[in-house]
Amino acid sequence: MNRPQRPMAPRGRVEEPYKINNYIKAPKVRVVGENVEQGIYSIQEALAMAKAASLDLVEISPNAEPPVCRIVDYSKFKYEQKKKQKELKSKAQKVVVKEIRFGPNTDDHDFDFKLKHAQTFLKEGAKVKAYVQFVGRAIVFKERGQDVLERFITALDDLGKPEAPLKLEGKRMIVVLAPKPKK
């Protein structure tokens, strides 16, 4: 039983984020780097300088006029770039959303209990998604659910502000509170 062979994907050079050495096509480049006379050189001169230092010519800013190239060890350069990206990613702030569920007939004690949790969440910098879940025929009492959420918003007025007005999605009335920036 012979099956037809699927064509294999071409195995070529993995696309590098930076052009190096002979892949740089500009006739003149601005050369920067450590232990290098900075200036504008022809591509042949720049490649000769890199070869003399046993390093690579790396195009770091291709859109500049003329393109900016650095004479560095390319593998070390790539490692440092990856390290910088990782550091930026770790510093990026991750948004945490905590959910608090109410019913249209939530009692005062339960409301206060959930309000205290919301206050701690907002103080920690997390967003709070509060919603009223209407079960069965309770959807008839939309006003009660709206009253509960409006009371919740006014109680947390000093710590957070709503991102959007109340909205009804199916059998849930939702509001998302974002923490106010610290002064």
Secondary structure, DSSP 8 states (H G I E B T S, - for coil): ----------------SSEEGGG---SEEEEE-TTS--EEEEHHHHHHHHHHTT-EEEEEETTSSS-EEEEE-HHHHHHHHHHHHHHHHHHS----EEEEEE-TT--HHHHHHHHHHHHHHHHTT-EEEEEEE--GGGGGGHHHHHHHHHHHHHHTTTTEEESS--EEETTEEEEEEEE----
